[in-house]
């Protein structure tokens, strides 16, 4: 693999596909956890009434989907319990079809499905190092 030449002239190797996927899985976990924390500050009524609250959660769900979309097929196949197609499908709706977006489905995704995904990703990824 060819090294990457940084602007400072220092060379470093390109990350492997496995390393890139670990970063993407980490992005999924981080965004899902952040969405859970934000959702705990409200309820479905607030989600429907508070545009900023709703947009924040929609954006985090979109980030989860975008990271999932970039995970290699081999890595996806290694974790068949993760609903890859549903995750990327939700991302596609958020990005391309937001006129048809059902807010109840988004709230349900955040409150019911993201906790399951977080648990799955925590089993896949090693715990972060302690400071």
C-alpha angles and dihedrals in degrees: 000000000000117000121243115242109217123207089256090059095247114133124221131175122256114257115254121246088254091053091049091050092050088055091049092048087050090053089051092050094046094049093045092050091048090050090051092051092049093045090055088064091066148009138239092279090055090045090056095043104037111069095191092050091048095046092049092054093043090052093051091049087050091053090051089052095045092051090047091050089058096050110111118254090242091057091046090052090052090060106041094161090069107088096230096167093050092047094051091040090058089049090052092051091049093049102037110018106035090138087068094041114136106214092203089059091052092049090047090050092052097044103035110022104034093059089056091047091049090054091049093048093047088058092050099045125060115244114267116262116263116244 
